[in-house]
Amino acid sequence: MNRSTEQTEISVVVPVYNEEENLSILIPRLVKVLNPLGFSYEVIFVDDGSSDGSRRILREMASQYPSLRIIGLKKNRGLSTAMIAGMREARGGTIVTLDSDLQNDPEDIPMLLSYLDRYDMATGWRQKRDDPWLKRISSKIANA
């Protein structure tokens, strides 16, 4: 990304499903990381039909953080559908995706964006997972 010629708008797409405990932690962390970058940005939270208080918390947080946008799906359609819905609404030339369960570290975003000076795409992966053992096993089987 070439900051010297024009300011790039970044869209961060975050699918959400029953993450009420994490949102009040994630949102301030995201804003703290994105504000100093010097880019205009939006954070699009796609509530994938949550049955907990996720959507209420998102609305409350959106009143505090004007860069937040909320897309609400009526029922749970799955991660891929939520991600696509967020990407369709994204206004930025650069799209960053992030899970809402705090498994991805928002502090990695600046490093990933720095690769866009040389490459068209940058991706990261978790090296340490903080998942229950059953989820780790099913993930290993699915990725085998």
Secondary structure, DSSP 8 states (H G I E B T S, - for coil): --TTT----EEEEEEESS-HHHHHHHHHHHHHHHGGG-S-EEEEEEEES-SSSHHHHHHHHHHH-TTEEEEEESS---HHHHHHHHHHH--SSEEEE--TTS-S-GGGHHHHHHGGGT-S------SS----HHHHHHHHHHT-
